[in-house]
């Protein structure tokens, strides 16, 4: 099943065909990926095979693996994702690293107030809270999408950050009270220009939320 699926994905243009096949099969079987290599003699149950075949077909049509299985790893944490939020990218971990470095330099004698603008799945806000050590952090996470905030709140609860993060429905800082009180503002905002739509990969353009991808004008800086 793995060999055939990896080959099928490769024929459909995937450059991570084996990894994608493993993630889908492990999720369908309800086991860690590493267990696939100790279970080669097993015949998967029909229910698991049916789920796997459905996911393979949908992924071949462009639907992202993360949306199919409902989660994505970011900063060594598993985050719930769905079509209401952008799938976390490895490059965005750099934003968390820079934020943690900045927080480390701040005084331990006072609370540090941080806001994540356009939080989406909450991956940046939650990762900062989770890895900030003993720092007394007060985190606000804002998003214009109420559905995205619901996903972010569930992720915060999953990783024990629910009591440290306040979620606010807001267009940028418009709905946030006292924005001048923050010591640190982090954001991974929509920065693709509308003129770039033709260059965006089909699996991104057709499945990920456009309001999380595209700025309001042609340049991407609007």
LUMVO-840150 format. One record per residue (C-alpha): residue number from 0; residue in one letter; x, y, z. Coordinates in steps of 0.001 Angstrom, whole numbers, plus 500000, padded with zeros to 6 digits. Layout:
residues N
+-----+------+--------+--------+--------+
:  nr : rest :   east :  north :     up :
+-----+------+--------+--------+--------+
: NUM :    A :      X :      Y :      Z :
...
+-----+------+--------+--------+--------+
***
This chain:
residues 222
+-----+------+--------+--------+--------+
:  nr : rest :   east :  north :     up :
+-----+------+--------+--------+--------+
:   0 :    X : 500000 : 500000 : 500000 :
:   1 :    X : 502798 : 502404 : 500846 :
:   2 :    X : 504836 : 501632 : 497746 :
:   3 :    X : 501897 : 501925 : 495371 :
:   4 :    X : 500610 : 505134 : 497000 :
:   5 :    X : 504026 : 506793 : 497036 :
:   6 :    X : 504414 : 506021 : 493337 :
:   7 :    X : 500920 : 507341 : 492614 :
:   8 :    X : 501582 : 510604 : 494450 :
:   9 :    X : 504933 : 510944 : 492682 :
:  10 :    X : 503193 : 510597 : 489308 :
:  11 :    X : 500836 : 513371 : 490393 :
:  12 :    X : 503754 : 515730 : 491048 :
:  13 :    X : 504442 : 515289 : 494767 :
:  14 :    X : 508041 : 515777 : 495936 :
:  15 :    X : 507270 : 514206 : 499347 :
:  16 :    X : 505335 : 511219 : 498104 :
:  17 :    X : 506648 : 508616 : 500550 :
:  18 :    X : 506213 : 510868 : 503587 :
:  19 :    X : 502667 : 511763 : 502563 :
:  20 :    X : 501779 : 508096 : 502038 :
:  21 :    X : 503175 : 507201 : 505461 :
:  22 :    X : 501302 : 509999 : 507255 :
:  23 :    X : 497989 : 509031 : 505683 :
:  24 :    X : 498374 : 505296 : 506276 :
:  25 :    X : 499527 : 505714 : 509876 :
:  26 :    X : 496580 : 508000 : 510595 :
:  27 :    X : 494141 : 505570 : 508946 :
:  28 :    X : 495557 : 502729 : 511055 :
:  29 :    X : 495662 : 504855 : 514208 :
:  30 :    X : 499351 : 504249 : 514876 :
:  31 :    X : 502633 : 506227 : 514913 :
:  32 :    X : 504466 : 506313 : 511565 :
:  33 :    X : 507375 : 504289 : 512973 :
:  34 :    X : 505024 : 501352 : 513597 :
:  35 :    X : 504382 : 500976 : 509880 :
:  36 :    X : 507803 : 499355 : 509593 :
:  37 :    X : 507028 : 496724 : 512218 :
:  38 :    X : 503644 : 495796 : 510740 :
:  39 :    X : 504489 : 494797 : 507167 :
:  40 :    X : 502982 : 491332 : 507714 :
:  41 :    X : 499602 : 492749 : 508722 :
:  42 :    X : 496556 : 493035 : 506489 :
:  43 :    X : 494847 : 496338 : 507371 :
:  44 :    X : 491177 : 496144 : 508285 :
:  45 :    X : 488679 : 497033 : 505562 :
:  46 :    X : 487530 : 500150 : 507419 :
:  47 :    X : 491088 : 501496 : 507613 :
:  48 :    X : 491680 : 500677 : 503951 :
:  49 :    X : 488498 : 502495 : 502946 :
:  50 :    X : 489555 : 505623 : 504859 :
:  51 :    X : 493043 : 505427 : 503360 :
:  52 :    X : 491751 : 505031 : 499780 :
:  53 :    X : 489446 : 508035 : 500217 :
:  54 :    X : 492315 : 510190 : 501511 :
:  55 :    X : 494641 : 509038 : 498721 :
:  56 :    X : 492048 : 509985 : 496109 :
:  57 :    X : 491394 : 513383 : 497682 :
:  58 :    X : 495089 : 514185 : 498092 :
:  59 :    X : 495724 : 513271 : 494459 :
:  60 :    X : 493109 : 515938 : 493635 :
:  61 :    X : 495097 : 518502 : 495606 :
:  62 :    X : 493635 : 518422 : 499128 :
:  63 :    X : 496506 : 518912 : 501618 :
:  64 :    X : 497517 : 515997 : 503838 :
:  65 :    X : 497264 : 518193 : 506955 :
:  66 :    X : 493593 : 518925 : 506286 :
:  67 :    X : 492853 : 515269 : 505594 :
:  68 :    X : 494326 : 514048 : 508896 :
:  69 :    X : 493284 : 517195 : 510777 :
:  70 :    X : 496622 : 518180 : 512258 :
:  71 :    X : 500123 : 519488 : 511535 :
:  72 :    X : 503292 : 519526 : 513641 :
:  73 :    X : 504827 : 522921 : 514399 :
:  74 :    X : 507664 : 523624 : 516835 :
:  75 :    X : 507454 : 519983 : 518027 :
:  76 :    X : 503763 : 520401 : 518928 :
:  77 :    X : 500730 : 518939 : 517169 :
:  78 :    X : 498173 : 521532 : 516064 :
:  79 :    X : 494630 : 520990 : 514889 :
:  80 :    X : 494079 : 522453 : 511422 :
:  81 :    X : 491136 : 522640 : 509056 :
:  82 :    X : 490080 : 524700 : 506068 :
:  83 :    X : 489445 : 527740 : 508278 :
:  84 :    X : 493146 : 528213 : 509067 :
:  85 :    X : 496434 : 528295 : 507206 :
:  86 :    X : 498568 : 525165 : 507540 :
:  87 :    X : 501626 : 526042 : 509693 :
:  88 :    X : 504867 : 526217 : 507684 :
:  89 :    X : 508316 : 525235 : 508989 :
:  90 :    X : 509656 : 528681 : 508025 :
:  91 :    X : 507302 : 530317 : 510520 :
:  92 :    X : 509162 : 528579 : 513345 :
:  93 :    X : 511830 : 531260 : 512798 :
:  94 :    X : 509296 : 533850 : 513998 :
:  95 :    X : 508799 : 531904 : 517233 :
:  96 :    X : 512560 : 531558 : 517734 :
:  97 :    X : 513102 : 535298 : 517305 :
:  98 :    X : 510238 : 536084 : 519684 :
:  99 :    X : 511603 : 533731 : 522346 :
: 100 :    X : 515047 : 535311 : 522022 :
: 101 :    X : 513537 : 538773 : 522486 :
: 102 :    X : 511482 : 537654 : 525499 :
: 103 :    X : 514553 : 536062 : 527099 :
: 104 :    X : 516243 : 539474 : 527165 :
: 105 :    X : 513361 : 541116 : 529007 :
: 106 :    X : 513296 : 541595 : 532764 :
: 107 :    X : 511990 : 538762 : 534925 :
: 108 :    X : 510653 : 541315 : 537376 :
: 109 :    X : 507541 : 542202 : 535399 :
: 110 :    X : 504957 : 540460 : 533206 :
: 111 :    X : 505706 : 540443 : 529486 :
: 112 :    X : 502721 : 541346 : 527307 :
: 113 :    X : 502809 : 539795 : 523819 :
: 114 :    X : 500280 : 539872 : 520978 :
: 115 :    X : 500094 : 537561 : 517970 :
: 116 :    X : 498226 : 539422 : 515224 :
: 117 :    X : 496399 : 537158 : 512786 :
: 118 :    X : 496860 : 534061 : 514924 :
: 119 :    X : 495110 : 531548 : 512643 :
: 120 :    X : 495598 : 528097 : 514195 :
: 121 :    X : 497293 : 529742 : 517168 :
: 122 :    X : 500550 : 527927 : 516443 :
: 123 :    X : 502794 : 530967 : 517002 :
: 124 :    X : 501068 : 532142 : 520197 :
: 125 :    X : 500884 : 528664 : 521708 :
: 126 :    X : 504487 : 527790 : 520831 :
: 127 :    X : 505733 : 531023 : 522414 :
: 128 :    X : 503782 : 530367 : 525620 :
: 129 :    X : 504866 : 526730 : 525716 :
: 130 :    X : 508580 : 527414 : 525253 :
: 131 :    X : 509050 : 530691 : 527123 :
: 132 :    X : 510122 : 528845 : 530258 :
: 133 :    X : 509375 : 530543 : 533563 :
: 134 :    X : 508739 : 533945 : 532023 :
: 135 :    X : 505514 : 535571 : 533212 :
: 136 :    X : 503830 : 535985 : 529838 :
: 137 :    X : 500469 : 537546 : 529140 :
: 138 :    X : 499525 : 536655 : 525554 :
: 139 :    X : 496796 : 538096 : 523349 :
: 140 :    X : 495979 : 536421 : 520035 :
: 141 :    X : 493814 : 538262 : 517525 :
: 142 :    X : 492209 : 537218 : 514253 :
: 143 :    X : 489530 : 538621 : 511984 :
: 144 :    X : 488037 : 535113 : 511656 :
: 145 :    X : 485875 : 533785 : 514488 :
: 146 :    X : 486229 : 530255 : 513086 :
: 147 :    X : 490019 : 530507 : 513183 :
: 148 :    X : 489875 : 531709 : 516793 :
: 149 :    X : 487884 : 528593 : 517671 :
: 150 :    X : 490643 : 526387 : 516261 :
: 151 :    X : 493301 : 528440 : 518060 :
: 152 :    X : 491473 : 528186 : 521389 :
: 153 :    X : 491278 : 524398 : 521087 :
: 154 :    X : 494992 : 524247 : 520317 :
: 155 :    X : 495756 : 526408 : 523344 :
: 156 :    X : 493688 : 524097 : 525535 :
: 157 :    X : 495451 : 521033 : 524117 :
: 158 :    X : 498862 : 522423 : 525015 :
: 159 :    X : 497932 : 523906 : 528404 :
: 160 :    X : 498082 : 527491 : 527195 :
: 161 :    X : 494396 : 528323 : 527528 :
: 162 :    X : 494852 : 530225 : 530800 :
: 163 :    X : 497722 : 532304 : 529379 :
: 164 :    X : 496192 : 533400 : 526067 :
: 165 :    X : 493306 : 535810 : 525499 :
: 166 :    X : 491663 : 535442 : 522088 :
: 167 :    X : 490186 : 538531 : 520449 :
: 168 :    X : 488222 : 538835 : 517214 :
: 169 :    X : 489866 : 541824 : 515573 :
: 170 :    X : 490956 : 543191 : 512205 :
: 171 :    X : 494657 : 543670 : 512959 :
: 172 :    X : 494706 : 545770 : 516176 :
: 173 :    X : 491356 : 547469 : 515549 :
: 174 :    X : 489441 : 545497 : 518159 :
: 175 :    X : 492244 : 545165 : 520687 :
: 176 :    X : 492076 : 547419 : 523747 :
: 177 :    X : 495196 : 549251 : 524859 :
: 178 :    X : 497470 : 548077 : 522041 :
: 179 :    X : 500177 : 550404 : 523372 :
: 180 :    X : 500642 : 548102 : 526390 :
: 181 :    X : 502355 : 545292 : 524464 :
: 182 :    X : 506065 : 544701 : 524822 :
: 183 :    X : 506201 : 542524 : 521721 :
: 184 :    X : 504055 : 542212 : 518591 :
: 185 :    X : 504460 : 539137 : 516415 :
: 186 :    X : 502616 : 538414 : 513184 :
: 187 :    X : 502637 : 536254 : 510099 :
: 188 :    X : 500093 : 538257 : 508110 :
: 189 :    X : 498672 : 537652 : 504615 :
: 190 :    X : 501469 : 538920 : 502372 :
: 191 :    X : 500794 : 537503 : 498908 :
: 192 :    X : 499612 : 540051 : 496366 :
: 193 :    X : 496435 : 539395 : 494404 :
: 194 :    X : 498587 : 539634 : 491276 :
: 195 :    X : 500436 : 536484 : 492420 :
: 196 :    X : 497440 : 534134 : 492377 :
: 197 :    X : 498547 : 532448 : 489163 :
: 198 :    X : 501865 : 531515 : 490787 :
: 199 :    X : 500373 : 529856 : 493882 :
: 200 :    X : 500357 : 526060 : 494056 :
: 201 :    X : 496952 : 524577 : 493306 :
: 202 :    X : 496708 : 522734 : 496626 :
: 203 :    X : 497197 : 526050 : 498437 :
: 204 :    X : 494990 : 528195 : 496203 :
: 205 :    X : 492027 : 525819 : 496164 :
: 206 :    X : 492038 : 524663 : 499788 :
: 207 :    X : 493659 : 527175 : 502149 :
: 208 :    X : 491722 : 530292 : 503258 :
: 209 :    X : 492396 : 533218 : 500940 :
: 210 :    X : 492008 : 535806 : 503706 :
: 211 :    X : 495001 : 534200 : 505430 :
: 212 :    X : 497066 : 534195 : 502229 :
: 213 :    X : 496362 : 537327 : 500213 :
: 214 :    X : 496678 : 540986 : 501098 :
: 215 :    X : 493878 : 543290 : 499970 :
: 216 :    X : 495737 : 544563 : 496918 :
: 217 :    X : 498088 : 543533 : 494101 :
: 218 :    X : 501436 : 544027 : 495851 :
: 219 :    X : 501079 : 542003 : 499041 :
: 220 :    X : 501994 : 544886 : 501354 :
: 221 :    X : 498558 : 546457 : 501532 :
+-----+------+--------+--------+--------+
***
